[in-house]
Amino acid sequence: MTAGTSAAAAELARRRHSPLQRVQHLLHGYPFISPLLILVVTAAAFTIVNPRFANPASLSLLIQQTAVVACLAIGQTLIILTAGIDLAVGATVILAMMVMAKISVENGVPAPVALLIGVGLGAAAGLLNGFLVTRINLPPFIVTLGTLSIFTAVALLYSGSKSYQNNVLPDLLNWTSTGFSVGPFRLTVGVVIVVLLYLVMGYVLSQTRWGRHVYAVGDAPEAARLSGIPSKRILLSVYAVAGLIYGIGAWVLIGRAGAASPNAITNANLESITAVVIGGTSLFGGRGRLVGTLIGALIVQSFTVGLSLARVDQQYRILAVGILVIVAVAIDQWIRKVKA
Amino acid sequence: MQRSTTVHRSRSVRRALAFVAAGALVLGTAACGGDSGSDTTTPGASGTAGGGSGEAVGVSLITKDSTNPFFVAMQNGAKADAAKQNVDLTVASGAKDGDEQGQIQAIENAISAGDKGILITPNGPGVNDAIKRARDAGLLVIALDTPPDPADTVDITFATDNFKAGELIGQWAEKQLAGKKATIALLDLFNDKIVSVDYNRDQGFLTGMGIDTKDKTKNGDEDKTGTYTGGDYTIACNEPTQGSEDGGRTAMENCLTNSPDINVVYTINEPSAVGAYNALKAAGKEKDAIIVSVDGGCQGVKSVTDGVIGATAQQYPLKMATLGMEAIAKLARTGEKPKVTEGLDFFDTGVALVTDKKADGVESIDSAAASKICWG
């Protein structure tokens, strides 16, 4: 990679590599390969246990069930790429969801405006996190630990812990539940929105200057600063974009849950972090891909569906996901030791 | 009683501090100001209000969490009633359902605040020891909604007969089937924790259907196939929902994948029933299955009106809190202790079957009547 390395030396280095080291190199270059392998093996194993796992109807459900967490995990990936962490994901979603539901149902705000306000509020919540991280110089863990409580409390105070079912919500807010068929598969508008978000953010992260800056800031903040990247502004924008995505996630969740309810999502923080980590994004920042996160979210949900189809208790699913997280991070550590 | 005045003074100082802190937080986050003050405490009536007499009686209400509409209704009902009974009410809760540590702290706070009694919906056996300490300190401890295990950990429990609630919806479902083969989905609260509300409702439901449940304190040990009162049955699944809409939906989807012909859906509560209905609707099967549930919250009753839920068993959380406060006030003022309902080991606050499709031989009220007495 460095300019001074001669072709001969590179050739020599390559020949000295054992097959294992070559695998290590491959994984280093394409961090989503190992989660993809895990997903394929998992799916194959569950299909052998119960062939129903692989039929289009259950795969459709698997996709629908994964959509919300996969959506939130996009924002979480962005933040983890900058070596941060977001513990306020679920709280931001609940806040955005309750506000968009209440103002449209009780205050007669037109649905499109309510939706924009909800999504905008998500972005504003992210911006607040980003402000506290970049301007007050607090660690992301502490900031989002605090805003987790604040956003939750505000959402509950504002909504009075009331929930709004889809029969009172305006059609637009419930639109994400609209289903349609693609061949034998059954998808929803919510799934399409999440897929589009992956395509857009995947492009932005890999093809734009902003995306490269996000990686640079996460990999080595000091080096990034010295090379003229406005690190703080990039960080701030990462939190705002993540919040915006959580706001959209709130919309997708309303369709999925069939209601806007303060209890609609309980484990968003841990589930999104789990998806990111299993997807091969390094918690130390600067390394990882969105496609890995999507695969990570699919792996977790495959365990839920697969073990349920095998009529196995929930405890084993929790056990399996726990082991997976440790294995995924161990693989990540091993890959990082690669000799360039 | 010198002690109680000093306690009161220190309490009011602490209360003022709490108000300042809450106010600062609220200003900082631009929330609605009025609510947050009343959320932590409701000051007792100044002077003598109607109903109560003499000195205000300190009572702490400790719920499982402060988000579940059931507990929110209970808290609001108690706050509204505290002034009438001249009760100095402190409201606290666990951080979330299952948080024992948060409840232990709330119990300790009640003891040190000099309260006369505690109303608690215990989160689990982990709080038993703290309850014992409170009773040793002379407080009357009344469990609401859920009796602790063992039940004699507290002085008395004011609760819904959850087994009977399940039994009512089971009997109703049995009549609706009219002898057809029953393919049953059981959507429980948890399956990684054993809690009495979960197994009492689930096992009550099966008993109402006429299915032998074997151990009444264990979900899922009944035969997977056999006969109920009206004919043959199959139990398609026992899935956890966490009592939420999305949990109910995912659970129902997983059940339908294995058994597309499900025609009876038992749900632990109404939010999970709504989720289950949405899963059935997405699969185009909402007409094929009857959904039964327990709770009787206003939104649940509306779901009955809308035809989403076939029948629900309504419980009365406000009554639990109000009667509980009354009992503590009475003990403090007259020394009289509350008594259990005859034939039960707790005080039954009542349950009513709510349905718009009346079944012969099963007593019920319609959703219009239930909406007048619903909570939340």
Interface residues (C-beta under 8 A of the other chain):
Chain A: R52 A57 S58 L61 Q64 Q65 V68 I150 A153 V154 L156 L157 Y158 G160 S161 K162 S163 Q165 N166 N167 S177 G179 R186 L253 R256 A257 G258 A259 S261 P262 N263 A264 I265 T266 T304 V305 S308 L309 R311 D313 Q314 Q315 I318
Chain B: L25 T29 A31 C32 D35 S36 D39 S66 T67 N68 P69 V72 K96 F190 N191 D192 C237 E239 P240 Q242 G243 S244 E245 D246 G247 R249 T250 E253 N254 T257 N258 P271 V274 G275 Y277 N278 A282 Q299 K302 S303 D306 G376
